[in-house]
Amino acid sequence: VLLVESGGGLVQPGGSLNVSCVASGGTFDIYGMGWYRQAPGTKREPVAVMSSAGHVYYPDSVKGRFTISRDKAKNTLYLQMDNLKLEDTGVYYCAIQSQRVGGFDYWGQGTQVTVSL
C-alpha cells in the first residue's frame, strides 16, 4: 500500500489549506484512517482520526477548525484546515489501519504545512 500526500504549503495565520492523501497498491481493507503532524523537536501527534464506521476524533487543539473526510471511490483522504494558527506548522502525515487490530500500519511520506506571517 502506498500513501502519497499533497497540498501542503505556506499560509498566513487565519488562512486555510486542504491536504490530500491518495492510497494505491491493490486491494486492501481500511479499518481506520487519520492525519498526524510533527513539528520540529516534538512527537508525532494525531490531528484527525476516523474509523471505518465514520466515528471521528479531533484533539481540542484543532477541534472546530480541522475536518477529515474520505472519498472511497477515489481512495483519497482529505484534511481541510481552517483558521490556521502558527502552532499548526509541521509535517502532516496520513495513515491507514489495514488490519482489524494493531493500529496504523501504513504511512505517507508527509507534506509540509507552514503557517507564518
N, C-alpha and C positions, 0 to 999 in steps of 0.2 A: 504494500500500500504506500503510495506516495502522496504527501500533502504539500501543496505549494500555496503560500500566502502571497497576497499582493495588496496594494492600496495604501501602504504607509506613506509618510511624508512629513513635511514641515507645516505646522499650522499655528496660528496665534491663539492665545487663550480666548475661550468663548467660541471657538470655531468647531467645525465638525469634520469627521473623516469616516469613511466606510471601508473597512478592510475585508478581504475575501480569502477563502481557503478552498481550493479545488482538490478533491480526492480522486485518485485514479489507481489502477493496478488490479483490475479484475473484480471478482465478486467478493464482497465481504459484508459481514453484519456490522451494524453500529448500535451499540448499547448506550453510548454516551458520547457527547462531543463538547468541546469547550475551547475557550480562549484564555490564555495565560499571558502575563507580561513579566518582564525582568528589567529592572533599572540597574545601572552600574553599581556594583557593590552590594546588591540586595539579592534575596532569594526569589526564585520564580514564584509568582502568586497567581491564583485564579482571578479572573475578572468577570467571567460569564461561563456557566456550565449548564448544559441542557441534557436531560435524559431522553431516551428514545420515545418515552411516553409524553414528552413535552414539558416536564417539570423543569423549572429554571431557577438557578441560584445566581444572585449577584451579591458581592460584598457591599457593605454600606458605603465604601469609598466611591463606588460607581453607580449605585442604585439610583434610578431615575434619569441617568444620563446615557447609559450604555444599553443596547438592545441586541441580543443574539437571535439569529434566525437561520433557517435552513431551507434550501431548495433541493428537495430529494431528486427531482428529475435531472438537475444539473450537477448532482453530487457536490454541492457547494454550501459552505458555511459562511455566514456573514457576521460582522460585528459593526453595528452603527454606533458611533461615538459622538455625542453632542456635548456642548458646553464644556469643551476640553479644558483641563487645568494643567499648570506647569508640572504638577506631580504625576500626570498621566504619561509623561515621557518614558519611553522604554522600548524594548524589542517585544513585539507581540507574536505569540506562537499559537497556532491552532493544534488541537489534539483530538484523537478519537479513541474510543474504547471498543475494540473489536471482539472481545471475549466477554462472556456473561459476568465473570468475576476477574478482578486483578487490576482495575484502574486503567488509565490511559496508556496505550501501548504503541501508538504511532504519533509522531510529532512532525510538524513542519519545520522549515529552516529559520523561520522568523522574518518579520518585517518591521523596520524601524519607524516608530512614531515619535516625532519631536514636537513638543509644544513650547513655543518660545516667542518672546516679544519681538 
